[in-house]
Amino acid sequence: MGFGSRALNGPQAVREQTKDAQALFEQRYWDLVGKFAEHGFNIEMYSKVKDFTQEIALVPISAREGEGIQDLLAVVIGLAERYLEDKLTDIEGAGEGTVLEMKEERGALWEKPSM
């Protein structure tokens, strides 16, 4: 999150939108529900999922506004801890990662990564 980011969670962010934006969100949400149902999948807003083995959690995010990112991370981490516990290991030493995409923007509040 950049300086001044409010970092709202998904339900808060939706409630703070205009009525038109909320209606558009609802329309797109139900379109997604229908498309997933055509393929035999049930989706539900992550905050309403009762059984993660039966429903796919939908986590609305806006990378531009920084909203919902923390919710997405919480859901992914929670699911990993719950369903991948036997695959989690405690490894000592430095971790490794791969940068998939990097773009430098003028005026951005982020420091340039050291490579």
Stockholm file with secondary structure:
# STOCKHOLM 1.0

chainA/1-115         MGFGSRALNGPQAVREQTKDAQALFEQRYWDLVGKFAEHGFNIEMYSKVKDFTQEIALVPISAREGEGIQDLLAVVIGLAERYLEDKLTDIEGAGEGTVLEMKEERGALWEKPSM
#=GR chainA/1-115 SS CCTTCCCCCHHHHHHTSCHHHHHHHHHHHHHHHHHHHHTTCCEEEGGGCSCTTTSEEECCCBTTTTBSHHHHHHHHHHHHHHHSGGGCCCCCSCCCCCCCCCCCCTTCSSCCCCC
#=GC SS_cons         CCTTCCCCCHHHHHHTSCHHHHHHHHHHHHHHHHHHHHTTCCEEEGGGCSCTTTSEEECCCBTTTTBSHHHHHHHHHHHHHHHSGGGCCCCCSCCCCCCCCCCCCTTCSSCCCCC
//
